[in-house]
Amino acid sequence: MLSGCEHIALLDFFPFAIDELRNDVISAAKRGAHIVVRLYKPARLPGVHAIVAPESSRILEVWPGHWANGVVDGQEYLLAYFSKDTREVYQVIWSNNYFLSWIYFDALVNEIILSGLRQGINDGLQTSQLKTILKEYRRLFKVTSQPYEGVSSFLASNSHLTYQKRYEK
């Protein structure tokens, strides 16, 4: 997915996932793709906007496994859940369903923004500083208009196909 990323990838990676995919993430950023990743421990990722999830140590403690989730260009997504030792795959869903991809894309955008604001609140930032953080995230996700236009166009031009297949039987 990352090798085909043209515009933006939003990732939500437990530590093992970023360790495994670090080079792919950095390569996508070097090609000019906008990469935003929510992490659960700090990692050095040149050219990538990374945020460590607030309460990440607690999250890692309570989850009995690891996940690697992401959406690329609002057009395909992956949800993967592994055993604690990462030797077993418990769940994996990949799809290029534009509608579901866009919904997950939007959810990750908001989860990442919320993580940034929660961290600011935890750090005791004032309202004006939180507004600055929100403004920065809006700028950061302004790039989402390109994938949105592609997804919106696809859904508008193909929505009749699903309807016909479903109701003309």
Number of C-alpha atoms within 10 A of each C-alpha: 16 20 12 10 21 17 20 24 25 24 26 25 22 21 17 17 19 22 11 10 14 14 12 14 23 18 17 23 24 14 12 13 23 23 23 24 23 25 20 22 16 12 14 9 16 12 17 18 14 19 20 19 22 20 13 13 11 10 13 16 9 8 11 12 17 21 23 19 23 26 28 27 27 30 24 22 26 19 16 18 20 19 15 15 10 14 8 11 14 13 11 13 10 15 13 15 14 20 16 15 23 23 14 22 27 16 12 21 20 13 15 22 20 16 18 21 21 17 18 17 14 11 9 11 15 11 11 9 14 18 13 13 17 16 11 13 18 14 11 15 14 10 13 20 11 15 19 18 12 15 20 15 11 14 15 10 10 11 10 11 10 9 10 10 9 9 7 6 5
